[in-house]
Amino acid sequence: MTLPEAKSSKQEEIEDPVERMLKKTGCIDLHYQVQDCFFETQDWRKCQTQIKKFKECMDIYRKKQVASYTN
């Protein structure tokens, strides 16, 4: 038998709009890398490599979106 709060938590995890958006961009794994780095180091300055990769991925996605609207 599943506990109600466990089931509810799992549904919230699946339905998280931020994760849904990041999955759509194709950059979710890089987002997780940024989160993991910050969790481990507690210092954004030490996560600049991960942040840069995530930003580059999001920039590529945005450019594709703009191009699809202008065509």
N, C-alpha and C positions, 0 to 999 in steps of 0.2 A: 504494500500500500504506500502511495506517495504522500508525503506531507503537503498540505495546501500551500505553505509558504515556499517550499522547494519548487512546486509546479509553477506557481506565480512568478518566482524569480527566473525560472527557465524561460517562461513566455516573455518576460520583460527583456531578457537577454536577446532573444530572437527578434523582437519587435523594436529594438533600439533604433531610432531614426538616424542617429549619427553613424552607427555601424552600417546600416543599410546604405546610406549615402557613400560611405567610404568603400564598401564592397563594389558599388556601381563604378567608382572611379578607377578601381584596380590598384589602389594604393593602401589597402587595409593592412597588409603585412608590414609595410614600412611604418605605418602609424603604430602598430604594435611594437615595432623595434624602438621607436622613440619612447613609448610608454615604458617598456622594459628597461631601457637605459636610464631614464629618469628615476624609476623605482629603485634600481640598483645603486645609482650614484647620488641621488638627491641633488643633482647639480646640472642644470641645463647646459652650462658651458662645456661640460664633458660629453655632451650628446650631439655636438655640432655636425658630426659626420652623418648620423642618422637623420637629423633634422634637415640637412641639405638634401639628402636623397629623397625624403618625403616631399619636400618643397618642389624638387624637380619633377617628381611624379605628378603632383597636383598641377603644376604649370603645364605639363604636357596634356593632361586631361582638359584643363580649361581652354587651351588652344584648340583642341579637337572640338570642344563644345562650340566655341565661337565660330570655327570654320563650318560646322554643320548648320549653324543659324544663318550664315551669310551665303551659303550655296543654294 
